[in-house]
Amino acid sequence: RLAAHGLVRIEQGLVRGIVDAGREFQSYMVDMHLLSEGSAFLGSFSSNAARLAYSLMSSGGAGCLRPFLSTDINWCHAFFRGGPAVIRRDGEPAWLDIGC
């Protein structure tokens, strides 16, 4: 189905040589660096990339947590737990407003 649109899965692209793994990794790392330079975070913490970016953001020169707004799950308190305390179904995002 994807091939009809000229798209391939990342795994197939790597095997066929369509995707350059080194270039993709370099691009990802540049994205993480740029995201970590922000003064606040807005995104979804269900994403590994978002959690990495926020962790890097907090490890910067100021050494403190940055303000964030998560659109799906809470940060840190989600590990090995589920239910309404972690995934909000009422549409209210998790947020933290801390000044550095």
Helices and strands as residue ranges (DSSP letters): G 3-5, H 10-16, H 21-36, E 41-43, H 48-58, E 68-70, E 94-96
